[in-house]
């Protein structure tokens, strides 16, 4: 982790290559150093954060005044920081009979602030939760005394989580966990607070900035999707090829317990939707034995999407994993106990995240937890099936080798697609796909669930989601289209993104047939497309040209009156043309 001075030095570097993101920062305490820290941390992940900072303790005035600088700035993200120390000052002034309802009253204030912002801004809101302050008035009895400040503070954090679960554009930044990790004496320094109104110490600012920027980065698709794992002395103690199945260390005794707990953590990541891959210098059959035969293994072969064990260079093997999964190296994390292997991968694969694991396996988890490697702002049911989807894709690849004619192979898959508009059931997946899709994404517009709900209600917008299944299984939702009225005869393709897992199956043709026919049925004559280049989406640079669109300055035009459906082997299951209402 960089120091605050190092983050400040980042501010002198060139941010011009990064897209600008407008952020408003409002706090009831001094936030100028926090703003600098967040900007500096943004540089590390490729974000140009343009931060407007409200004056000290001006949250309510900025929010409730429709003519305030907050609304004039039109931020994409609003960060709000009510500190526990300022809340304590308010609590102390309350009559005793009102102290029991302090958390409820503050939650009402939070809801009013959020509702007011949402009426005037289309924005995402990051809210810092509340670090604990034990004023020791009741000692341990505070946990039973409803009116105690500690009880109210803990209740507030709990209620804040419940509130956030119901708000689609509200994200809680857990700075309380930072204080728990580093201790209150590191997090907060009384003399600094008394003299400067700063509740965050200089030493803790980088941690808070990093936590905040991780949330922002995930909103703009900068997330980790895959965990690549070494085996010997990473997943279990010992060397399977030398020690044998019976002698590797795993289970509930000794150092084996550390590896077992590590595997449980990895298993939870898999269940959350992180793709697991193995990259090991081993003979494959021997490397697989613990997964198949050891009774104490938490992870099994079905948990691993790609398993590579050989004696080749690990950097080359990781490149092979990347090609199979079709994701960017910057979406991958590699864990290996061997510093030599870590350095080889780090030096040869730019962008991949390679944490410097501690020598003692007992320290693996406590080292990894605070790194927050897998930040996310969304979770859907399809996440739990992600590894299965890659296993099924491997089956398709085996079948494809049996065909010399690609069209015959595609026909044999018996593909079907369900096409329907955005609705309350598919909204979480649409939001997630918009945040995860980087390569096949024509304009790279990111959407939260709140954005999607608004789009579904706009009369001049038409939304489409596409699933794809075949005889091997269901890929789930794999494509999203948003059309918007440009003028009386043209619909603009505001959004077209698609999962790279389904490339080369004719899905592009099927999607274009769908929206071109829709355009004609709605009385429009043209479809207009646009390609906005990013560092990751060059693969779709010629997308519209290959589909028959004609170039006009910086846009692409398709005459739908003359359009002839393109060949594909995908059948409609259901097609719903009328928009569903929330």
Buried (B, 14 or more C-beta within 10 A) or exposed (E): EBEBEEBBEBEEEEBEEBEEBBBBBBBBBBBEBBBBBBBBBBBBBBBBBBBBBBEEBBBBBBBEEEEBBBBEBEBBBBBBBBBBBBBBEEBEEBEEEEBBBBBEEBBEEBEEBBEBBBEEBEBBBBBBBBBBBBEEEBEEEBEEBEBBBBBBBBBBBEBBEEBBEEBBBBBBBBBBBBBEBBEEEBBBBEEBBEEEBBBBBBBBBBBBBBBBBBBBBBBBBBBBBBBBBBBBBBBBBBBBBEBEEEEBBBBEEEBBBBBBBBBEEBBEBBEEBBBBBBBBBBBEEBBBBBBEEBEBBBBEEEBBBBBBBBEEBBBBBBBBBBEBBBBBBBBBBBBBBBEEBBEBBBEBBEEBBBBEBEEEBBEBEEEBEBBBBBBBBBEBEBBEBBBEBBBBBEEBEEEBEEEEEEEEBBEBBEBBBBBBBBBEEBBBBBBBBBBBBBBBBBBBBBBBBBBBBBBBEEEEBBBBBBBBBBEBBBBBBBBBBBBBBBEEEBBBBBBBBBBBBBBEBBBBBBBBBBBBBBBBEEEBBBBBBBBEEBEBBEBBEEBBEEBBBEEEEEBBBBEBEEBEEBEBBBEEEEEEBEBBEE
